Amino acid sequence: MAKRPDAISVLVEDHRTVEKLFKRFEKTTDRAIKTRADLVARMLRELSIHAAIEEQLFYPRLRIAGEKLKDEVLEGLEEHHVVKELLAELQRMTPETERFEAKVTVLMENVRHHIEEEEGEMFPRARRALTADELVDIGEGLEALKTLAPTRPHPDAPDEPPGNLANLGVAGLDRARDSADTVVQATGRVVRHVRDAVGRER
């Protein structure tokens, strides 16, 4: 029987996923417009989901586990807010925008600092404060929440219970917008192919 992942494993895996996206972005040049746009769209989605599940389930459990963890959670929430503000700004920009690359760089620096603090301080304290069974239960909850979490940044939305329960409703709107965007992009590709084919026939 496969070992069930605990909360720390789930969150660390998310960290590794975004770090891979960061490294791929760092290897691009300013001529890689589409690649950069795609990578930032994936960062936006991954980081939005990750922040939401931490805020919905992981952080609230840590707050009641000890005063020191409560302080770290409050700092983590503030760091999330900064990242969500940057993501919201990037969502309105294109890779051709003069400050796009600089803003992505600042985003990556902030996220890497946040990850370093979580993995170096918060997660070890969480392992001491919570039992192995509790961490597995939280991990299963985090995985389930990923399917319900917002996929876009909402820096002005509540980030603590019970107010952040409203994020589940926002998530439905995000996913509907994601689907609509996919349809628009696919339609655009079809139109380009048809136009190119007609042009060649002439």
N, C-alpha and C positions, 0 to 999 in steps of 0.2 A: 504494500500500500504506500503510495507516494506521500511524502511529508507535506502537510498543509503549510503554506507560507504564512508567516506572522506579519503583523503590521509593519515592523521595521523593514522586513524583506520587500514588501510591496512598495513602500515609499522609496527605498534605496534603488529598486529597479526603475522607478519613475525618474529618479535623479540620473541614472545612467543613460536612460533614453534621451533626456534633454541634453546631456553632455555630448552625446554623439551628434545631435543636431547642431550644437554650438561648434564643434570641431569641423563639421562639414561646411558650415557657413564661413568659418575662418579660412578655409582653403579656397574659397571663391574669390573672384575679382569683380570689380564694379561692372564688368561687361556681362556677367552671368545674371541678368535681370530676372528671368523666369525661375532659375534655380533658387535665387535668393528669396524671391516672393514665396515660392513653395515651402522653403525651409522655415521662413518666419511664420507662415500660416500654420505649419505643424508645431512650431514652438508655442504659438499662441494657444492652440488647442490643448496640447499636452500640459502646459503650465496652468491653464485655466481649470482643467479637470483636477490636476494634482492639488492646487490650492483649495479648491472647493471640498474635496474629500477630507483633506486635513482639517479644515475649518469645521466641517460638519460632524466629524466623528473622532478623529485622533486627538486634536487639541483639547476638545472638551473633556475627554477622559483623562488627559494629563493634568488639566487644571485642578482636578479633585484629588490627584495622586500626591501632591505635595506643594508647599509654598514656593520652593525653588523652581519647580517645573512651571508653576503658574506664571512666574516672572519671565521665564523663557518663552512661554506661549504668547504672552503679551508682546514681547519683542518680535516673535515670529509673525504675528498678525500684522504688525507695523511693516515688516519687511515684505509680506505678501501685498500689502496695500501699495507700496512703492512699485513693485513689479507689475501689479495690475494696471496702475496708471501708465507705465511705460508701454505695456501691451496695448492698452486702449489707444494710445497715441500712434503706435506702429500700425494698428488696424486701419487707421485713416491715411496712412502714407503708402507710397510705392517706392520700390528700390531706386527709382530715378531721383527721388527727393534728396536734396543736398544733405540733410542731416540723418537720413535713413541709417546708413552704416554706423554713424556715431551713436545713434540711439540703440541699435542692436548691441553694440559693444558695451554700452552702459547697462543694458538689460542683462547681458551675460555676466558682467562683473557682479551685479547685485545678486543674481541667482546663485552663482558660484560661492559667494560669501555666505549666503543663506544655507546652502547645502553643507558647507564646511562646518558651520555652527551646529546644524542639526545632527550631522553624523559624528561630529567630534564631542558634542556636549549633551544635546537633548536626547538623542537615541540611547546612549549608554545609561543615562539616568532613568529613561523610560523602562529599560530592561530591568533595572534594579527595583523600580517602583511598582511594576505590574508583573503578574505571574505569566508563565509561558502560555497557559490556557487563555488568559485574558488577551494576550497579544495575538494569539491565533484567531480568537473571536473578532477582535478589532480588524485584523487583516482580511477576514472574510467579508466583514461589513464594508471595508474600503473598496474591495473588488466589486461588490454589488453596487456601491454608490457610483462607481465610474460610469455605469450605464445611465445614470440619472443626473449626473452633474452638468453644470453649464460648460459649454465648449468655447465660450468667449469671455473676455474679461468684463467684470462689472465692479469697478472700484468703488462706486457709491452704494453698493448693496451691503446689507448687514453681513458681518463675518463671524458672528457668534450666535449660538442658540438663545432663544427660540427664533429670533428674527431671520436667521439664515435659512430656515426651512422654506422661505419664499423662493430661494434659489432653485428649488426643484421645479417650480413653475417656469422660471426664467429659462431653465435648461431646455424645456420643451420648445420654447420660442427659438433658442439658439439652434437646436437641431433641425427645426423647420427651415431656418435661414440657411443652414449648412446644405440641406437638400436642395433648396432653391438655387443656391450658388453653384452647386454641382451641375444642375440641369442647365443653367445659363452658360457655364463653361463648356459643357459638352455640345450645346447648340452652337456656340461660337466656333468650336473646332469643326463641326459638320459644315457650317456655312463657309468657312475658309477652304475646306477640301473641295466643296462643290464649286466655289468661285475659281479655285486653281484649276480644277478639271475643265470647267467651261473655257477658261482662258487658254488652256493648252489646245483645246479643240479648234479654237479660232486661229 
